[in-house]
């Protein structure tokens, strides 16, 4: 395989680089390393049979069983058997990609995890585990997110482009139905779906739409009497507090 070289432009190689230039170069290196990891993950998926990976699922995703909602549904059994619908082979790959690639990347680059702790276990328990209990949340929080990460590296991939559009439509349609229904239908799952939609808009560069989604999530939480009555997971409550702080800063 032919090697590919990429060059990083610097203003003057004979002078010390500025802090901004060093930070830009470091970001470039991190993006390239992450893109390479995505490519290797996709290549591995394409070269290996899916059956073996699926059978190893319960071993790989043991932490998912400890989600506050999914634990009551699985009773210690295979978490995949408790999903609202069986996953397609491509979706098993997306779930695997999310856990092995997206979760570590998010932990390393998101300010939500700027404190000591087992963040991987928390994401598997409070986010992926929550998605196990709801098909729409699985679609938008995990499957759609994996599609977005893959499309960053392969923007013209026809399969994942189609799947991303389908997943987005499914979530928007389901949320619209839930919001139009009685107010009692608003719960932790509903808030998580709106937050996941906001995260997807950020990944797509639509910050204005992401802000509107977050404002909608805050309105739901406020209407329910705060995060405690909704019994938000620890990670969801941390997201809520962090987003509130960010919006307060922007309002100044």
TILUM-641502 format. One record per residue (C-alpha): residue in one letter; y, z negated, x. Coordinates in steps of 0.2 Angstrom, whole numbers, plus 5000, padded with zeros to 4 digits. Layout:
N
AYZX/...
This chain:
252
X500050005000/X501750055007/X502949915010/X504549905001/X506149835010/X507649775001/X509249735010/X510549605006/X512349655009/X513449535019/X515349555022/X515349535041/X513649495050/X514649425066/X515549295056/X514749135047/X514349175029/X515349085016/X514548965004/X514649084990/X513849225000/X512449105005/X512149044987/X512149234982/X510849274995/X509749124991/X509849174972/X509349354977/X507849284987/X507249174973/X507349314960/X506349434971/X505049294974/X504949264955/X504849444951/X503349464964/X502449324956/X502649404939/X502049574946/X500449484954/X500149394937/X500149554927/X499149644940/X497849504940/X497749514921/X497549704921/X496149694935/X495149554928/X494149544911/X494949434898/X493349354892/X493249234907/X495049184906/X494949144887/X493349034890/X494248934903/X495748894891/X495348724886/X495048664904/X496748744909/X497748674895/X497048504893/X498848434892/X499148534877/X498048414867/X499248274869/X500648344859/X501148224845/X500748354832/X499348454839/X498348294844/X498148244826/X497548424822/X496348454836/X495448284836/X495048314855/X494248484851/X494748654858/X496548674855/X496448854852/X495248824837/X496748734828/X497948874829/X498548954813/X497749114818/X496649174832/X497649254847/X497449434852/X496849474869/X498649524875/X499249354867/X497949254877/X498749334892/X500549294887/X500049114884/X499149104901/X500749194909/X501849064900/X500948914907/X500648984925/X502249074928/X503649034915/X503348844914/X503448814933/X505048934934/X505848844920/X505548674928/X506248734944/X507848814937/X508348714921/X509448564922/X508448484909/X507248434922/X508448364935/X507648194935/X505948124942/X504448144932/X502948254927/X503948394920/X502448514918/X501448394908/X502948364897/X503248544894/X501448574890/X501348424878/X503048434870/X503348614869/X501748714871/X500748574862/X502048584848/X501848774847/X499948754845/X500248674828/X501348814821/X501049004822/X502949054821/X503448924835/X502048994846/X502649164843/X504549134847/X504348994860/X502849054870/X502349234867/X504149304865/X504749214880/X503249274890/X503749454885/X505549434890/X505049374907/X503849514910/X505149644903/X506449574916/X505349654929/X504649804919/X506049834906/X505149994900/X503449924897/X502949994880/X501749864874/X502749714878/X504349794872/X503549824855/X502749654855/X504449574858/X505249664844/X503849614832/X503949434837/X505849424835/X505649494817/X504249374813/X505249224818/X506949274810/X506049314793/X505149154793/X506649054797/X507649134784/X506349094771/X506248914777/X508148894777/X508248964759/X506948844753/X507248664749/X508048554762/X506448454763/X505648594773/X506848564788/X505848464801/X505548454819/X504648624819/X506148704811/X507348644824/X506148694838/X506048874831/X507948884830/X508148814848/X506848934854/X507749074846/X509349014855/X508349014872/X507849194868/X509649254865/X510149174882/X508749264891/X509349424882/X511149394888/X511749364870/X512649194873/X513749204857/X512249224846/X511349084856/X512848974852/X512749004834/X510848964834/X511248804842/X512548764830/X511348794816/X510048674824/X511448544826/X511848564807/X510048544803/X509848384813/X511448314806/X510948344788/X509248254791/X510148104797/X509948134816/X508548164828/X507548004824/X507148044806/X506548214811/X505448134824/X505848254838/X504748264853/X505548194869/X505948364876/X506748424860/X507848264859/X508348294877/X508748474873/X509748414858/X510748284869/X511048414883/X511648554871/X512848424863/X513548384879/X513848564884/X514648604868/X515848454869/X516348514887/X516648694881/X517748624866/X518948534878/
